[in-house]
Amino acid sequence: MSTPSALPPAGGPLLAPPSELTLIDISRSCTVSAEFVHGLIEEGVITPLAGHAPESWRFSGTQLRQVTVASRLQRDLGVNLAGAALALQLLDEIETLRAQITRSG
């Protein structure tokens, strides 16, 4: 009889993402270059939570999601960074409106 492992299987989901991610964490998790993340910062898609230099920047799980979506938009649809920024803004607005409808309904 074997006891269950406390660790998720290789390639399985993490139990909880770290509260703050570095530039390297974001790049690896989203399989994008650091330059791609820099571009998203320049477009105003994301803003580091902390740090003034790339090596000290910190990002949230929400920002990780935004980088992932922007990367997919660019890869799958050929959307440039400005277009990805607009799409993410519109997706956030839709999410906000849906939450308002849910609360009032």
C-alpha positions in Angstrom: 0.0 0.0 0.0 1.5 3.3 -1.0 0.7 6.7 0.5 -0.4 9.6 -1.6 2.3 12.1 -2.6 2.1 15.6 -1.2 3.5 17.0 -4.5 1.5 17.3 -7.7 2.5 15.0 -10.5 5.1 16.2 -12.9 3.5 18.7 -15.2 0.5 19.0 -13.0 -1.0 22.2 -11.7 0.6 24.0 -8.7 -1.5 24.1 -5.6 -1.1 27.9 -5.3 0.9 30.3 -7.4 3.4 32.5 -5.7 2.0 35.8 -4.6 4.7 37.8 -6.5 6.5 36.7 -9.7 9.8 38.0 -11.1 10.4 38.9 -14.7 12.1 35.5 -15.2 9.1 33.7 -13.6 6.7 35.5 -15.9 8.8 34.8 -19.0 9.2 31.1 -18.2 5.6 30.6 -17.2 4.2 32.2 -20.3 7.1 31.0 -22.6 7.8 34.6 -23.8 10.9 36.6 -23.9 11.7 39.3 -21.4 11.5 41.8 -24.3 7.9 40.8 -24.9 7.1 41.6 -21.2 9.0 44.9 -21.6 6.8 45.7 -24.6 3.6 45.0 -22.6 4.9 47.4 -19.9 5.6 50.0 -22.5 2.1 49.6 -23.9 0.6 50.0 -20.4 -0.8 46.5 -20.4 0.9 45.6 -17.2 2.8 47.6 -14.6 5.3 46.0 -12.2 4.0 45.9 -8.6 7.4 46.7 -7.2 10.9 47.5 -8.4 12.5 50.1 -10.5 14.7 47.9 -12.6 13.9 44.7 -14.5 15.8 42.5 -12.0 13.7 43.8 -9.1 10.3 43.9 -10.9 7.5 41.9 -9.3 4.2 40.9 -10.9 0.9 39.4 -9.7 -1.0 36.3 -10.8 -3.5 38.6 -12.7 -0.6 40.0 -14.6 0.6 36.5 -15.4 -2.8 35.9 -16.9 -2.6 39.1 -18.9 0.8 38.2 -20.4 -0.5 34.7 -21.3 -3.5 36.2 -23.1 -1.4 38.8 -24.9 1.0 36.1 -26.0 -1.8 34.0 -27.4 -3.4 36.9 -29.2 -0.1 37.7 -30.8 0.8 34.1 -31.6 -2.6 32.8 -32.7 -4.1 35.9 -34.3 -1.1 38.0 -35.2 -2.3 40.9 -33.0 0.4 43.5 -32.2 1.1 44.7 -28.7 -1.2 47.7 -29.0 -4.0 45.5 -30.3 -3.4 43.0 -27.4 -3.5 45.9 -24.9 -6.9 47.0 -26.4 -8.2 43.4 -26.3 -7.2 43.0 -22.7 -8.8 46.3 -21.7 -12.1 45.2 -23.4 -12.0 41.8 -21.8 -11.6 43.4 -18.4 -14.5 45.7 -19.1 -16.7 42.7 -20.1 -15.7 40.9 -16.9 -16.6 44.0 -14.8 -20.0 44.3 -16.6 -20.7 40.6 -16.1 -19.9 40.9 -12.4 -22.3 43.9 -12.1 -25.1 42.0 -13.8 -24.6 39.0 -11.5 -24.7 41.3 -8.4 -27.8 43.1 -9.5 -29.7 40.0 -10.9 
